[in-house]
Every structure is written in C-alpha cells, then in structure tokens.
Amino acid sequence: MRSAGTCGPRAAVGVIALTLTSVAVLPAQTAAYLDFNGLTRELRSLAGGSNLARLRSLGTSHEGRDVWLVEIGNTAGAPIETRPGLLVVGNLEGDHLVGSALALETIRYLVTTDDEGVQQVLAEQVVYVVPRLNPDGAEAMFNAVRYDRTRNGRAFDDDNDGRVDEDPPEDLNGDGIITVMRVPDPSGSYMVHPDDARLMKKADPAERESGAYTLHWEGRDSDGDGYINEDGAGGVDLNRNFQHAYPYWKRDAGPHMVSEPESRALMDFVIGHRNIGAILTFGHSDNLVTAPDSRGELADASVLDLSAFADASNADIFDQGVFRTAQQGGGFGGFFFGGGGGGLPRLRGAQPGRDNDPDSGRRPATTVNRADLKYFEAVSEAYREITGIEKVGINREPEGAFFQYGYYQFGVPSFSTQGWGLPQAPAEETEEEAEQEEQPPAQAQAERPQGPPRSGQGPPRGGQQPGRGEDAQGVDAAILEAMDAAGIDAFVEWNPYAHPDLGDVEIGGFGPYVVTNPPAQQLPELGRKHGEFVARLATMLPRVTIADTEVTNHGGGVFTVRVEIENTGFFPTSLQHGVVSQSVQPTMVQIQVSPDAVLTGDAKTSMVQKLDGSGSRHEFSWVIQARQGSSVEIRVRSQKGGTATTTLTLR
Amino acid sequence: MTHNGRIGMAIAMRCGVLRTLMAFALVAVASAAMQGLRAQEKRGSDPQHQLPLTWDRWLDHDEISERLRLMERTWPDLLTLQSAGKSYGGRDMWVMTINNPRTGDEADKAAMYIEANVHGNEIQGAEVVLYSIWYLMENYGRIDEITRLVDQRVFYLVPNVNPDGRDYFLDEAGSGARTGHVPVDSDGDGVADEDGPDDLNGNGIIEQIRKYVPGEGTHRISHDDPRIMERVFPGEKGDWVLLGSEGLDNDGDGRVNEDPIGGYDPNRNYASDWQPDYIQGGSMDYPFELPEARALNDFMMARPNIAGMQSYHNSGGMILRGPGADWQGTYPASDIRVYDELGENGERILPYYNYLIIWRGLYTVHGGSIDWTNDGLGIVSFSNELWNGGQYFNSPLLQEQQRDPDSPISGQRSRFFFDDFLEFGDQYLEWAPFDHPIYGAVEMGGWKKLSGRVNPRFMSMELFHRNMAFTLYHADQMPLMTIGDATVERVGGNLFRVRVDITNERLIPTITERGRQNTVVRPDLLTVDGNVEIVAAGWVRDKFRPGPTDMIDQEELDRILVRSGHPGRTTRTIEYLVRGSGSMTVRYSAVKGGTVSTTVALR
C-alpha cells in the first residue's frame, strides 16, 4: 500500500516540496503532525534560516523518501567532527509521529533560543538530529484509511505464502480507521471484560469463564486462505532491525539485522561519526521516565490486550501446510545412493580429543553495567524534572531497538522515551505492577511473551502460540482509565456491522495513533521541553581538556614534562560498558618528540581507558631529551570528549 | 576398514544399475552432446582439451579475471560471467554462472553456490573453483554424469570473495592478508591502517625478526635443526628473543606495526548469530557492512533457487557444517541426517578430511557465512578447510614414522625435510643479519607465506579435483522433483478420484527443517489448473493398501501450501476428489527443487 504522499526519487523531493505547498507559512511552533512534505518544508526552512544548522539526506527509504539529518553546531569553533556529539533520532516506528514532531521542535529550540548555555553547547559540541527515520511508515498516518503502521515500505510476504501484501485490513464500516472486529462465536476464546464493557479479556476456564467471541482486525479474508488480514502493507519495523537482542526470524524484524536502507543509512552515519558520545531516541520503549533498576534492567514491557488478541487470530498460520512424511531412504539416483550411515561414530561432528568446551566464549551483556547506572539515573532525573513526565503508556519490549544498540554495542549513554506522558494511574494498577516486579527478573524476562506489534495486522513470523499476551491482561483498562483522565478520546465504541463473510459482528476498539501520540496541541510545549532536555544532555557529554602542565629542567638537555588532563563533562570519556565492549577507544595522550627522545616515564603514545567526568584528572609525565629552548607539543585525543593541544617551551 | 569396503562395493554395484537407468533419461537431454562424445571416443579415453590450461601456479585477481573471460568465450552457450559488485579496493566480485538454457531457465533449477578465498590468504579455493568450471565444461558431453549434472542444475561460482586480500597476499608483502581492506583504526589514534609491516630489505617477503641476546632470551636454537627456534623451559634462559614481523614505527608513535591494513575477519560479518566485536573479534559494526559480503548476499537473496552452498577455506582438512556456536543449539534432527550423509561420504571422497561441526571440531564462530546461508536462506551449506598437514607424508608407514621422535620427519623437522627434499628449499628463508633502525643488529628470516596453509603446487591437482568432486556430489544431492503419471478413477457421474505420485529424487529436502522454522523459504505449492472443482484433497498413506488418506485442511485446495517441503528421496501420493470434465493439470513447485507438472484427462 503506497501512501498518499508518496514521493519520487530524491531529486524530485525539492520540487514537490516547493510545488505542493498547501499550508501557509507556519507559526513559530507546529501544533500538527506533519507528512513528509510538511516535515521537509519545516526542516528546509529551519536549516535555511540559521547558520547553526545544516540539512542533508542520509539516504532514501524504500519508497524514495529522504531520511533527513540536521547537524546543529556553530562552525566557528573546533572542527565539527572532532567535537563531542549527541545524536537524536525520532520516528523509528512508523506510527510514532510524536517522535519526529519533538525532534523538529528540538531543532527549532536549539537554533532559535537565546539561552547562553545552549549557545555555548553549540560552540563546543554538535547535535545531530534525524527527525524521521521511517518516512514511509509515518506517511500512512495521512492515508484515507488509517491504522497504526510501524513498518517501513519494504514489500514483504508476511504469511510466507508466495503472495506479497495480498490481504491488508479493510475499512468495512467506512469510518476511516481500522479497529477490531469481535465476532460472536461460542467456541471463541474471548469474553467482554466484566469491569469495562468496552474491553475484552481471555476467558479463564479455571474461573468458570467461557469465551463468546473471536477477535480479528477489521477486514476480510481477501485471498481466501482462511485467515483475515494476515498480509498487509509494509515490511520492517526499523526499531526492531538493530543488532542488540535482535528478534531473529520474527515478522517485522526484517530478513536480518540492519537489512533496510533506512537502518543502514543510520548505522553508516553512526559508525562514521565516532565522536557521538550519547544517543537519544524517541520511540515506543522507555528508559528515561523509568531508569534501569539496580540490576540494570528496564521496566517491564506491556502490550495492548486487544491488539494482541486480534493478532493472535492468525497465530497458527505457520502450522498450516506442515506435513510429516518419514524419509523413505532407498535410492533413486545421483552419484551415491543408499549411501546413508556407515560413518564411524567418531566422525559425526567431533574431532577426537578436540572437543571444544561448549561453554567457552563470552556472552554479550544484556543488562546495564552497575558502574554505569548512576549516569542513567541522573539523566532520568533531569528528564523528569524538565518534562514533568512521570508515567508512560504502553512500553514496548526493546528487542532490536536502536537505543539498545547505542549502549550495548556503540558503548555510549543511550536513551529512549515515548516523549509524552499520562496522568498517574490509580493505586490498584500500581499494586499489580508491584506484583509483577516481585517475579525473579530472569524468569520474568524469559517467560514474558514477545510483545506482538500493536500495529500488526498479521501473525508474527515464526509461529507464535495463540493466547500470548495473557500475562498482560489488565493493561487495557489502565490505559483507558489514564486516557479518560487525560481527556483523550482513545476508544471507538463497538458498533454492529453486517460482515459479508462472518455475519453480524461488532467493530470498535482503540483508535489508531491515539495510544502512542499525544493530541497535537500538546506538541509545542512538549517540543520546547524536549529541546531544553536535549541541550541539558549535550552539556553532560565528556569534555577533555589539558588542565595543568609543568616542565622541569634537569640540565644537560634533559626535561621532565608533566601534563594533567581533565574531563570537565558529566559523562566519563567511556562508560564502563564502553570499556568492556571495547567500543569506545581509550583517551590518547601523545608527546610530539621522536620516540627515542623519551628517556623514561610514560610511553610517547599513552592511553587512559576512561576518565570519569565532573573534573576527574589523570597525569602523564615523560623524561625527554631535547634542546634547551625548543618547544614540544602535547596532543590529547578523546574519541567522545574532543581533542586538545598545547605547546610547551623547554627552559 | 571392512565397513567402508563393503559400502564402497555396494555403491559400485548399485551404480551399475543406475547407469543403465540413467542412459534412458539422458538420451533426450544430451543427444547433441552425445555426438561430440562419439567423435572423441574414437581417439581413446584421454580427452583432447578444448581449452588447455595449466594448474600449477597461483593466480592473482587480474589473472583470475582473464581466465574467467577466456572460459566464458570458449563455452558461451553454458557460461555467463558477471560482476556481483566491487570490493572495497574496486575489484570486481566475479560470479560465473553455469546454466544450460536449453534445459530450462536458471530460476527453475536448483542451484549450487560455490565461493572461495573469503580470507585473503586462503588462496587455493579460488583455483578449485576455476578448475571446477573448467572440468565441468571440458567433460560436458563426454562424461554422462557430468552432462546430466550440468543439464539438471545451475552453478554459481565465485572464485574470489576477497580480491583485495588475495592480491595483497600474492602480489604484495602479504603479511596479515586474512582481512579485507576496509580501513579500521586498530590502535585508537583516530587514523586507520597507518602502521603495517614493511619489507625493509626489499626481498618481497615479510620476515620474522630475531635478536641475539646471550643469556637473556626466551628462545634457543634447536639441536635437531639449527633452523628451528625453540621456546626455552620456564626458569631457563635462551640466547634469542623474537621481535615480531619485519617493520618500522611508520607513524612515529613509538609502536611498531600496530595498525596494519584492514584488521577484521571477513567471515564474521554475516547475519546469523552475528555478535559485536568484543564477543566475536573482527565482526565489524553490523552484518553485511563489508561491501564484499553484502554484494554476494544480495546476489544470493535474489536467487532463492540456491539449494547448496560451499565456501572453500584453508586449512586443516575439514568438511565443516554449522552451527558455529553451541549457543545456537543443534540443528533439527532431519537436517542433521542430511548433513551427516553428505559429510560422511565427503570423508570418503576427501582422505585426511574430517566432517565436523564448526564449534565442536574447530572453534566458535559467530556470524560466519555458512551459518547465515543455512539459517537465513535455508541452504544446505558446507565449508571445506583445504589441505591437511597429514598429506605431506601421506602413507600409513610414513605417518607412523613421524611419531618416532628420532625420525627426520618428526615434529617441526618434518616441515624442513619436506621443504629440503620436495620443494628444494624454496619455502624457507635462512636467517640473515640486518641492521634494524629501532632494534639494531638483528637477524631476519623464516617461512615464506605460501608454506603451511597453502598446499605445495605439485599437489594441487588432487586437492582441486577431490574438493570439486565432493561439491559436485553435494550439488547432485540437491532436491530434484519429479512427478508421475496421474491415475484417474471415475467415482460416479462427473466425480473423479485422481492420484499423482510426487517424488524428490535426491537426499536434500526441498525445504530444510531450519528453513521452515525460520520461514525463510517460500513453501512448496501444489496447484491444480483445469475446469474442475476440488471436493477434497489428501495425502495417501499407503497407495498399495486400503486405508485412510490424510485430508488437507486448507481453504484453497487448488493451491495447497506445503510449508514443510518435500523430504529427500521420498515419494508422496496426492489424492484429489474432483468434479469436472476435460483435462486437469497438477503442478508441484519448489523454489529449491524445480517445478514439475502432469496433465490428465478426466474420463
């Protein structure tokens, strides 16, 4: 399904932006969600109107839209690529348009504010903003028929039946949105929730409950295979396409890590800019409102029951067509036939006396290193203080999420936030959460069902069990209650509909985009707060300076040169995990003399693994042979903390 | 021994029967070729080569390119040469396709993908690939089994996955040539590849450096042979220290050879069980970041008919299969049976080679190429480690003698013996004095780059041929679908019972169990065309006895999905109950096993 605002190749974008302008010059801030052309126009206007910002394209999406990057920094200072950098990425999930809105407002704040602190940040640091990584997915919000679409524009055969995108959801009742159908069915698994007639729950036979409904996404079985809406438009959720805890072989995750032009464009940018010292993403998962706990684990993930139930209606699709016939053996043809077996047992996959230890080899970290927790906690505190957000809605399991890559593999402080909050929940919900937390964490993680994509109109890849999402029961009620409290009309009432294939059904449920995006009028204020937060985060980046130097003349052309370097930022030059994962280089200090002029002391080229922030220092000293009165240069290079140079005269 | 002999005889006997059967099958396919064959037979059994090539030297990228073009020009009907993309250094990633268009389109036949030289220094695989193309072409129309194989299958042959590394190994100093040439900052100074080894004495070889330090060293000269350096026992002192490879402090940072070219492992950049660098050294930042791996993966993903894969490496004499790490668990039992049969026959084709699981028999590998092709593309994949040191003295008597410490072919001495008497000293450079700018008076010398992991040139032919033979056997066992004649029985009125036998003639299933689990292979499709209504369809449990059929519970009985594919060497009988008239066509389509159909008249 190609969206209404589909663009041609990159070259055409500028023309379209100029000719399709339908909105007049926008006010200072944007209280609306923008389609690709609208966003492009805003970015061009901001970058064009400021000498602090530069706009460029990192690459193009499947459908030919640009993935924009705005680099913000005052070029008058040190070369941009050597400065400590902060990367902000939004709208990785296609339906999370609030992310691109906040990223846009962040750019606006940084280039227009007259705050002196921010101006200093932009003179010494650089902020990179990718407002919308998934422009194809985001464009679906502006289609005539709307549904939460997290995925990008890759054509993908979701149900692996040899036909691509052949059974999308249909807007049967013509209300412009896709919601859920509940179909009366005595053998169904679901019943109306006793506490709230809008909601459904899975009937629990142990409680003498019995199901009365089956649930599907709104639509028909377009391809006549017996499954409803199992293969709609789009292919890959970009925030499941990265390298940490990648959900192998699952629907939405792509054929492999970093398989998509959009995710690859971002990765190539990141690994080409190792000065990036912190990452902030706007997405469906949170580690900012709730920082990692003392064991380094993130808050529990949740999914909307109603979406999980509707997804589960196609969960058995990969069991269909599995036929077991014992291999008959015997021979038909080929060079060898009937040649099976007969190998010596020792030859079956092992080498005698050389059986390697199966447990040898390290495993990748899956929790935040204890030594790094305090940085996550401090940033979380700053985030809550600046934005006032205390509670989030649905919190998605961050498997394959970009911000997780940022910490676990790129080795820098890396964050994700939904970018808006809900009013505090009632007490009973908190009790439930507390109960969940009492479970042993490892077990809870292992047993937690893989959260089906909220937006999904099809089965997950790899054949999930029906009924998954059971543990999450109760989430819908809490969300609905919070939405009601916030005055957000999140739910479309059930209404009868005469379905051409299924007879009398009801259609209703959570409206698309409502649970993940705040009302547009909140965007200007949320945007300004997030701009302030981004500026604060940039001030926390490590910043390495030469704090003190001393030259001692021993006579006879022999000198001791002593240098102290200092990290004046808040973050260390490398997190402990950056050291463990060897992803952040040590800070290098080099004295610019011939290596054999160093008589004793530190090596000409010396390294310090990491230097903590907030004024921590490290000393180097060299005893060198040099001509009296000559000068010697000291160079400091910190991958994340910038560079510094000083020249000393030997006298 | 006895056991192997018996199996061998059984194979030989059954092969006789096979040949007879095969003769019928081949008449139509290869009749044109047969005429050429008869002409040749008059000259006796020794073939006149259409393209005489020699196989006793190692070719660099330009020479490989030239040889590929030459072969394409010689056999234009069957060969197509294309570039899958460029290496980091701008060299073409050549792919030679062998396909006979007269026997069908490429996409309709199972394909064997064969690659080599992923590691720049592991060169002999490229020659195996070139030899395989040449051998198949020279013997097409001459040897029945080769003609049949070429007519039934498609081959994609990639002699040189790492052309930058190979050229660096062969044409330049060649030290540390395993890597590709994407720049990596190995020493953390913000500059990439600025301090590699240097050929200081200009003899074209990166030597080892040793320094004489009487009574202070870690090594001593062996009594067995003055060329052997031995590490001294703990608590003792030797007279020599080893100072690494020939080189300088190129960037003046006080360190020698600390940031050579590249600095990663091109075979850890694939997308199954990929792990970051601190878990799997040399994996780079994300799978398929490397232009070479990416280009070839794009090539493979665009050709789902690839059903078999071989990646030639060196050395050690191994036929490796995945998984590369034990964390990945074991393969499904039905896949293991397939691998075991191929691997065990491979051990018979390749003396001195052991069939091994990578993590158990070699070492743990995350993100290797054959893990990806098995897990992510559903391809039955092996990696052969070419050349086993046991082949230097390849007789039971000599190998027994090697275990005697007094023998001149025991331990390290065996290598010198071989070099002295078989290679006439060509592979070893005697230690010679050198005045090093940093280390002062030292000696440089040691083994040359071609010794050890690369087989001696004079032993190439056997290595090339045996490895090719294993891979052709593997290719021959890719799924091959056939369909029998339909039987029709009128049940009453215009209602008919139609039965069709569907067979996979070979060992490998159309969809591996792992491929099904990961949903990475399109299901087989069993379709019906014609003016018929399908009342029911089911698999016949036993067509020779009365009994139930296993009904197929799918909505579209004219397009049945077979997600589990068709097992190897198995016939299934499908039964349709149809209402209709005229003719009815039953078609079975497997992306990795071909499409077959039969048409039957309903009467």
Interface residues (C-beta under 8 A of the other chain):
Chain A: D157 N160 D161 G162 G224 D225 G226 Q243 Y248 W249 P255 H256 M257 V258 S259 R264 M267 I271 F318 Q320 G321 V322 F323 R324 T325 A326 Q327 Q328 G329 G330 G331 F332 G333 G334 F335 F336 F337 G338 G339 G340 G341 G342 G343 L344 L347 R348 G349 A350 Q351 R354 D355 N356 P358 D359 S360 G361 R362 R363 P364 Y408 Q409 R461 G462 V580 S581 Q582 S583 Q585 P586 M588 Q590 S594 P595 V598 A603 K604 T605 M607 R637 Q639
Chain B: H3 N4 I7 A10 I11 R14 C15 L18 L21 M22 E145 D185 G188 D189 G190 D249 G252 D253 G254 R255 A271 S272 W274 Q275 P276 D277 Y278 I279 D285 Y286 P287 F288 E289 M301 R321 A325 D326 W327 S334 R337 D340 E341 G343 E344 N345 E347 N354 Y355 L356 I357 W359 R360 G361 L362 Y363 T364 W372 G376 L472 Y473 D476 Q477 L480 T503 E505 R506 L507 P509 R516 Q517 N518 T519 V520 R522 P523 L525 W539 D550 D553 Q554 E555 E556 I560 L561 V562 R563 S564 P567 G568 R569 T570 T571 R572
